[in-house]
């Protein structure tokens, strides 16, 4: 999970099962509701379906610095 204030990325690896994916989304929703007043967008990145790598996630972080 990568929390970037208005964006919360939840990455699921190719071997993640349904329970792990659901838990990741539940935690992202808790952060959004309690710390972001429901204003953040939650983005689910699923390696199995979108070919997302750790390098891609880091690139997102590096091109959107938080000040």
VMD Tcl script that draws the C-alpha trace (Angstrom):
set ca {
  {0.00 0.00 0.00}
  {1.23 3.46 -0.90}
  {-0.55 6.37 0.76}
  {-0.04 9.61 -1.14}
  {-2.63 11.76 0.67}
  {-5.26 12.14 -2.09}
  {-4.36 8.81 -3.71}
  {-4.05 5.47 -1.97}
  {-2.55 2.70 -4.09}
  {-3.20 -0.90 -3.10}
  {-0.98 -3.36 -4.96}
  {-1.85 -7.05 -5.10}
  {0.77 -9.52 -6.23}
  {0.04 -12.29 -8.67}
  {-0.20 -14.86 -5.86}
  {-2.56 -12.80 -3.67}
  {-5.72 -14.63 -2.75}
  {-9.20 -13.11 -2.36}
  {-8.82 -12.70 1.41}
  {-5.56 -10.76 1.07}
  {-7.03 -8.50 -1.60}
  {-10.12 -7.84 0.52}
  {-7.99 -7.03 3.57}
  {-5.86 -4.57 1.58}
  {-8.94 -2.78 0.29}
  {-10.48 -2.75 3.78}
  {-7.38 -1.10 5.24}
  {-7.30 1.44 2.41}
  {-10.95 2.26 3.09}
  {-10.25 2.70 6.82}
  {-7.40 5.11 6.05}
  {-9.56 6.99 3.57}
  {-12.54 7.27 5.91}
  {-10.70 8.10 9.12}
  {-7.66 10.08 7.95}
  {-8.73 11.53 4.59}
  {-12.42 12.27 5.33}
  {-13.37 10.08 2.36}
  {-11.63 12.45 -0.08}
  {-8.85 10.13 -1.29}
  {-9.13 8.00 -4.39}
  {-8.26 4.33 -3.87}
  {-6.47 2.74 -6.82}
  {-6.21 -1.05 -6.91}
  {-3.17 -2.31 -8.81}
  {-3.39 -6.01 -9.58}
  {-0.17 -7.53 -10.91}
  {-2.06 -10.46 -12.36}
  {-4.26 -8.25 -14.53}
  {-2.36 -5.05 -15.22}
  {1.30 -6.09 -15.22}
  {2.19 -3.56 -12.53}
  {5.67 -3.83 -11.06}
  {7.28 -2.36 -7.98}
  {9.25 -0.10 -10.33}
  {5.98 1.28 -11.72}
  {4.72 2.07 -8.23}
  {7.97 3.79 -7.33}
  {7.80 5.79 -10.56}
  {4.32 7.01 -9.54}
  {5.70 8.04 -6.15}
  {8.75 9.80 -7.57}
  {6.77 11.77 -10.16}
  {4.17 12.90 -7.59}
  {6.20 14.15 -4.61}
  {4.38 15.10 -1.43}
  {5.43 18.33 0.22}
}
mol new
graphics top color blue
foreach p $ca { graphics top sphere $p radius 0.5 }
foreach p [lrange $ca 0 end-1] q [lrange $ca 1 end] { graphics top cylinder $p $q radius 0.2 }
display resetview
